[in-house]
Structures are given as structure tokens and as C-alpha cells.
Amino acid sequence: MVRGAAKEKSQAERAKKDAARQKAGSEREGMAKNIKMTCPVCKSGQPGYKVFVQHWEAKHAKVGPCPSEDSMG
């Protein structure tokens, strides 16, 4: 078991890590910053056109051809 100065040092390090984690924000907030375009069919956010094309081919292939990058804005 840890006692004395080592215990206090361990608690201080843990408190510092916890504070940094809380300061960083949530994962959802971080992902929201990276959304560059939205799927016109299901309204899901995509970080880039290449990922959007993969999403389209996997989820909406029967709807029709994938919209061009220019039309996505």
C-alpha cells in the first residue's frame, strides 16, 4: 500500500489528469467541429467527401448516384 508522501503525490497527479480530462470537453463536441457536410437523405454529418462517398455507397446505393462534391457545398 502507498503511504505518506507517495500517496499525496499520487492523488495530486490523479487530480491533474481528471482536471485535464474535464477541460478537454466531450467527444461529441469534438466530433461536431469536424463535420463538413451533411447527407441529404439521412442528415448524418460527414467529415469529408471521401467518407461521404463511402457512407452513400453503404447506406443509400439504391437511391441513385452519389451527389458530386460541388453540389454538396
N, CA, C and O atoms as a GROMACS GRO file, in nm:
protein
  292
    1MET      N    1   0.083  -0.118   0.000
    1MET     CA    2   0.000   0.000   0.000
    1MET      C    3   0.088   0.125   0.000
    1MET      O    4   0.199   0.124   0.053
    2VAL      N    5   0.037   0.228  -0.059
    2VAL     CA    6   0.109   0.353  -0.068
    2VAL      C    7   0.074   0.439   0.052
    2VAL      O    8  -0.043   0.453   0.089
    3ARG      N    9   0.177   0.498   0.114
    3ARG     CA   10   0.151   0.580   0.231
    3ARG      C   11   0.229   0.709   0.225
    3ARG      O   12   0.327   0.721   0.152
    4GLY      N   13   0.185   0.804   0.303
    4GLY     CA   14   0.260   0.927   0.322
    4GLY      C   15   0.272   1.012   0.197
    4GLY      O   16   0.173   1.037   0.128
    5ALA      N   17   0.396   1.055   0.168
    5ALA     CA   18   0.422   1.147   0.056
    5ALA      C   19   0.386   1.084  -0.078
    5ALA      O   20   0.338   1.154  -0.167
    6ALA      N   21   0.408   0.956  -0.094
    6ALA     CA   22   0.376   0.891  -0.220
    6ALA      C   23   0.225   0.892  -0.246
    6ALA      O   24   0.181   0.908  -0.360
    7LYS      N   25   0.147   0.876  -0.140
    7LYS     CA   26   0.000   0.879  -0.154
    7LYS      C   27  -0.045   1.019  -0.197
    7LYS      O   28  -0.129   1.032  -0.286
    8GLU      N   29   0.009   1.121  -0.135
    8GLU     CA   30  -0.028   1.258  -0.170
    8GLU      C   31   0.013   1.291  -0.313
    8GLU      O   32  -0.062   1.357  -0.386
    9LYS      N   33   0.130   1.245  -0.353
    9LYS     CA   34   0.178   1.268  -0.490
    9LYS      C   35   0.085   1.199  -0.590
    9LYS      O   36   0.050   1.257  -0.693
   10SER      N   37   0.046   1.077  -0.560
   10SER     CA   38  -0.043   1.002  -0.647
   10SER      C   39  -0.179   1.071  -0.661
   10SER      O   40  -0.233   1.079  -0.770
   11GLN      N   41  -0.232   1.119  -0.551
   11GLN     CA   42  -0.361   1.188  -0.553
   11GLN      C   43  -0.352   1.319  -0.633
   11GLN      O   44  -0.445   1.353  -0.706
   12ALA      N   45  -0.241   1.392  -0.619
   12ALA     CA   46  -0.223   1.517  -0.692
   12ALA      C   47  -0.214   1.490  -0.842
   12ALA      O   48  -0.272   1.564  -0.921
   13GLU      N   49  -0.142   1.387  -0.882
   13GLU     CA   50  -0.131   1.352  -1.023
   13GLU      C   51  -0.267   1.312  -1.081
   13GLU      O   52  -0.302   1.350  -1.192
   14ARG      N   53  -0.340   1.236  -1.004
   14ARG     CA   54  -0.473   1.193  -1.047
   14ARG      C   55  -0.568   1.312  -1.063
   14ARG      O   56  -0.645   1.318  -1.158
   15ALA      N   57  -0.561   1.407  -0.970
   15ALA     CA   58  -0.645   1.526  -0.978
   15ALA      C   59  -0.610   1.609  -1.101
   15ALA      O   60  -0.698   1.665  -1.166
   16LYS      N   61  -0.482   1.616  -1.134
   16LYS     CA   62  -0.437   1.691  -1.252
   16LYS      C   63  -0.491   1.626  -1.380
   16LYS      O   64  -0.537   1.695  -1.470
   17LYS      N   65  -0.484   1.493  -1.388
   17LYS     CA   66  -0.535   1.421  -1.505
   17LYS      C   67  -0.686   1.439  -1.518
   17LYS      O   68  -0.736   1.459  -1.628
   18ASP      N   69  -0.758   1.431  -1.406
   18ASP     CA   70  -0.903   1.448  -1.410
   18ASP      C   71  -0.941   1.588  -1.455
   18ASP      O   72  -1.036   1.604  -1.531
   19ALA      N   73  -0.869   1.690  -1.409
   19ALA     CA   74  -0.898   1.827  -1.447
   19ALA      C   75  -0.873   1.846  -1.597
   19ALA      O   76  -0.952   1.913  -1.664
   20ALA      N   77  -0.767   1.788  -1.650
   20ALA     CA   78  -0.738   1.800  -1.792
   20ALA      C   79  -0.846   1.731  -1.875
   20ALA      O   80  -0.884   1.780  -1.981
   21ARG      N   81  -0.895   1.619  -1.828
   21ARG     CA   82  -0.998   1.544  -1.900
   21ARG      C   83  -1.128   1.625  -1.904
   21ARG      O   84  -1.195   1.630  -2.007
   22GLN      N   85  -1.165   1.688  -1.793
   22GLN     CA   86  -1.287   1.767  -1.789
   22GLN      C   87  -1.274   1.892  -1.873
   22GLN      O   88  -1.370   1.937  -1.935
   23LYS      N   89  -1.155   1.950  -1.877
   23LYS     CA   90  -1.130   2.072  -1.952
   23LYS      C   91  -1.138   2.046  -2.103
   23LYS      O   92  -1.176   2.135  -2.179
   24ALA      N   93  -1.102   1.925  -2.145
   24ALA     CA   94  -1.099   1.891  -2.287
   24ALA      C   95  -1.238   1.890  -2.350
   24ALA      O   96  -1.249   1.908  -2.471
   25GLY      N   97  -1.342   1.869  -2.275
   25GLY     CA   98  -1.477   1.865  -2.328
   25GLY      C   99  -1.517   1.725  -2.367
   25GLY      O  100  -1.444   1.629  -2.344
   26SER      N  101  -1.634   1.714  -2.425
   26SER     CA  102  -1.686   1.582  -2.458
   26SER      C  103  -1.642   1.541  -2.598
   26SER      O  104  -1.600   1.624  -2.679
   27GLU      N  105  -1.651   1.414  -2.624
   27GLU     CA  106  -1.615   1.360  -2.756
   27GLU      C  107  -1.713   1.410  -2.862
   27GLU      O  108  -1.673   1.437  -2.975
   28ARG      N  109  -1.837   1.424  -2.825
   28ARG     CA  110  -1.939   1.471  -2.919
   28ARG      C  111  -1.910   1.614  -2.965
   28ARG      O  112  -1.927   1.646  -3.082
   29GLU      N  113  -1.865   1.700  -2.873
   29GLU     CA  114  -1.831   1.838  -2.910
   29GLU      C  115  -1.714   1.840  -3.008
   29GLU      O  116  -1.713   1.918  -3.103
   30GLY      N  117  -1.616   1.755  -2.984
   30GLY     CA  118  -1.501   1.748  -3.073
   30GLY      C  119  -1.538   1.699  -3.212
   30GLY      O  120  -1.486   1.748  -3.311
   31MET      N  121  -1.628   1.602  -3.218
   31MET     CA  122  -1.670   1.550  -3.348
   31MET      C  123  -1.755   1.652  -3.424
   31MET      O  124  -1.750   1.657  -3.547
   32ALA      N  125  -1.832   1.732  -3.353
   32ALA     CA  126  -1.917   1.831  -3.418
   32ALA      C  127  -1.833   1.936  -3.492
   32ALA      O  128  -1.878   1.991  -3.592
   33LYS      N  129  -1.713   1.963  -3.443
   33LYS     CA  130  -1.626   2.059  -3.509
   33LYS      C  131  -1.578   2.008  -3.644
   33LYS      O  132  -1.547   2.088  -3.733
   34ASN      N  133  -1.570   1.875  -3.660
   34ASN     CA  134  -1.515   1.816  -3.781
   34ASN      C  135  -1.618   1.789  -3.890
   34ASN      O  136  -1.581   1.744  -3.998
   35ILE      N  137  -1.744   1.816  -3.866
   35ILE     CA  138  -1.847   1.788  -3.966
   35ILE      C  139  -1.843   1.897  -4.073
   35ILE      O  140  -1.862   2.015  -4.046
   36LYS      N  141  -1.816   1.852  -4.197
   36LYS     CA  142  -1.804   1.945  -4.308
   36LYS      C  143  -1.926   1.941  -4.400
   36LYS      O  144  -1.957   2.041  -4.465
   37MET      N  145  -1.994   1.827  -4.407
   37MET     CA  146  -2.111   1.815  -4.493
   37MET      C  147  -2.213   1.722  -4.430
   37MET      O  148  -2.182   1.644  -4.341
   38THR      N  149  -2.337   1.732  -4.479
   38THR     CA  150  -2.447   1.654  -4.425
   38THR      C  151  -2.511   1.573  -4.537
   38THR      O  152  -2.532   1.624  -4.647
   39CYS      N  153  -2.542   1.450  -4.509
   39CYS     CA  154  -2.606   1.362  -4.606
   39CYS      C  155  -2.747   1.415  -4.634
   39CYS      O  156  -2.824   1.437  -4.540
   40PRO      N  157  -2.782   1.434  -4.761
   40PRO     CA  158  -2.916   1.488  -4.791
   40PRO      C  159  -3.029   1.388  -4.764
   40PRO      O  160  -3.145   1.429  -4.751
   41VAL      N  161  -2.999   1.260  -4.754
   41VAL     CA  162  -3.102   1.159  -4.733
   41VAL      C  163  -3.129   1.139  -4.584
   41VAL      O  164  -3.243   1.149  -4.540
   42CYS      N  165  -3.023   1.109  -4.507
   42CYS     CA  166  -3.044   1.075  -4.366
   42CYS      C  167  -2.997   1.184  -4.269
   42CYS      O  168  -3.012   1.169  -4.148
   43LYS      N  169  -2.941   1.291  -4.320
   43LYS     CA  170  -2.898   1.407  -4.241
   43LYS      C  171  -2.785   1.377  -4.142
   43LYS      O  172  -2.767   1.448  -4.043
   44SER      N  173  -2.708   1.271  -4.168
   44SER     CA  174  -2.594   1.242  -4.081
   44SER      C  175  -2.475   1.328  -4.124
   44SER      O  176  -2.457   1.354  -4.243
   45GLY      N  177  -2.395   1.370  -4.029
   45GLY     CA  178  -2.280   1.454  -4.057
   45GLY      C  179  -2.161   1.372  -4.103
   45GLY      O  180  -2.138   1.262  -4.052
   46GLN      N  181  -2.086   1.425  -4.200
   46GLN     CA  182  -1.968   1.357  -4.253
   46GLN      C  183  -1.850   1.453  -4.251
   46GLN      O  184  -1.866   1.571  -4.281
   47PRO      N  185  -1.731   1.404  -4.214
   47PRO     CA  186  -1.614   1.491  -4.204
   47PRO      C  187  -1.552   1.530  -4.337
   47PRO      O  188  -1.478   1.628  -4.343
   48GLY      N  189  -1.580   1.458  -4.444
   48GLY     CA  190  -1.523   1.491  -4.574
   48GLY      C  191  -1.593   1.417  -4.685
   48GLY      O  192  -1.676   1.329  -4.660
   49TYR      N  193  -1.560   1.452  -4.809
   49TYR     CA  194  -1.629   1.394  -4.923
   49TYR      C  195  -1.598   1.246  -4.939
   49TYR      O  196  -1.688   1.169  -4.974
   50LYS      N  197  -1.475   1.204  -4.916
   50LYS     CA  198  -1.439   1.063  -4.931
   50LYS      C  199  -1.519   0.976  -4.833
   50LYS      O  200  -1.567   0.868  -4.870
   51VAL      N  201  -1.534   1.022  -4.712
   51VAL     CA  202  -1.613   0.948  -4.612
   51VAL      C  203  -1.760   0.951  -4.652
   51VAL      O  204  -1.831   0.852  -4.634
   52PHE      N  205  -1.804   1.063  -4.707
   52PHE     CA  206  -1.943   1.073  -4.752
   52PHE      C  207  -1.971   0.973  -4.864
   52PHE      O  208  -2.078   0.911  -4.864
   53VAL      N  209  -1.879   0.955  -4.958
   53VAL     CA  210  -1.897   0.860  -5.067
   53VAL      C  211  -1.907   0.718  -5.011
   53VAL      O  212  -1.992   0.640  -5.055
   54GLN      N  213  -1.824   0.684  -4.915
   54GLN     CA  214  -1.831   0.552  -4.852
   54GLN      C  215  -1.966   0.533  -4.784
   54GLN      O  216  -2.027   0.427  -4.795
   55HIS      N  217  -2.011   0.636  -4.713
   55HIS     CA  218  -2.141   0.632  -4.646
   55HIS      C  219  -2.252   0.612  -4.749
   55HIS      O  220  -2.341   0.529  -4.729
   56TRP      N  221  -2.248   0.687  -4.859
   56TRP     CA  222  -2.351   0.679  -4.962
   56TRP      C  223  -2.358   0.539  -5.021
   56TRP      O  224  -2.466   0.483  -5.038
   57GLU      N  225  -2.240   0.483  -5.054
   57GLU     CA  226  -2.237   0.350  -5.115
   57GLU      C  227  -2.288   0.243  -5.019
   57GLU      O  228  -2.350   0.145  -5.062
   58ALA      N  229  -2.264   0.260  -4.891
   58ALA     CA  230  -2.306   0.161  -4.793
   58ALA      C  231  -2.454   0.175  -4.756
   58ALA      O  232  -2.521   0.074  -4.734
   59LYS      N  233  -2.505   0.296  -4.751
   59LYS     CA  234  -2.640   0.318  -4.698
   59LYS      C  235  -2.744   0.355  -4.804
   59LYS      O  236  -2.861   0.317  -4.790
   60HIS      N  237  -2.705   0.427  -4.908
   60HIS     CA  238  -2.804   0.484  -5.000
   60HIS      C  239  -2.777   0.448  -5.146
   60HIS      O  240  -2.815   0.524  -5.235
   61ALA      N  241  -2.714   0.337  -5.173
   61ALA     CA  242  -2.680   0.299  -5.311
   61ALA      C  243  -2.804   0.285  -5.399
   61ALA      O  244  -2.799   0.313  -5.518
   62LYS      N  245  -2.916   0.242  -5.341
   62LYS     CA  246  -3.038   0.221  -5.419
   62LYS      C  247  -3.109   0.353  -5.453
   62LYS      O  248  -3.193   0.356  -5.543
   63VAL      N  249  -3.076   0.460  -5.382
   63VAL     CA  250  -3.141   0.589  -5.406
   63VAL      C  251  -3.101   0.647  -5.540
   63VAL      O  252  -3.183   0.708  -5.609
   64GLY      N  253  -2.976   0.628  -5.578
   64GLY     CA  254  -2.925   0.681  -5.702
   64GLY      C  255  -2.777   0.708  -5.692
   64GLY      O  256  -2.712   0.667  -5.596
   65PRO      N  257  -2.723   0.778  -5.789
   65PRO     CA  258  -2.579   0.807  -5.786
   65PRO      C  259  -2.545   0.906  -5.675
   65PRO      O  260  -2.628   0.987  -5.633
   66CYS      N  261  -2.425   0.897  -5.629
   66CYS     CA  262  -2.376   0.985  -5.522
   66CYS      C  263  -2.367   1.129  -5.573
   66CYS      O  264  -2.315   1.151  -5.682
   67PRO      N  265  -2.415   1.226  -5.496
   67PRO     CA  266  -2.402   1.366  -5.538
   67PRO      C  267  -2.255   1.406  -5.551
   67PRO      O  268  -2.170   1.353  -5.479
   68SER      N  269  -2.227   1.498  -5.641
   68SER     CA  270  -2.090   1.541  -5.661
   68SER      C  271  -2.046   1.630  -5.543
   68SER      O  272  -2.127   1.682  -5.467
   69GLU      N  273  -1.916   1.644  -5.533
   69GLU     CA  274  -1.860   1.723  -5.424
   69GLU      C  275  -1.902   1.870  -5.436
   69GLU      O  276  -1.924   1.937  -5.335
   70ASP      N  277  -1.912   1.920  -5.559
   70ASP     CA  278  -1.953   2.058  -5.581
   70ASP      C  279  -2.096   2.084  -5.535
   70ASP      O  280  -2.127   2.190  -5.480
   71SER      N  281  -2.184   1.988  -5.556
   71SER     CA  282  -2.323   2.007  -5.517
   71SER      C  283  -2.342   1.997  -5.366
   71SER      O  284  -2.442   2.045  -5.312
   72MET      N  285  -2.247   1.935  -5.298
   72MET     CA  286  -2.256   1.922  -5.151
   72MET      C  287  -2.222   2.053  -5.081
   72MET      O  288  -2.260   2.073  -4.966
   73GLY      N  289  -2.151   2.140  -5.148
   73GLY     CA  290  -2.118   2.271  -5.091
   73GLY      C  291  -2.016   2.259  -4.988
   73GLY      O  292  -1.976   2.360  -4.930
   0.00000   0.00000   0.00000
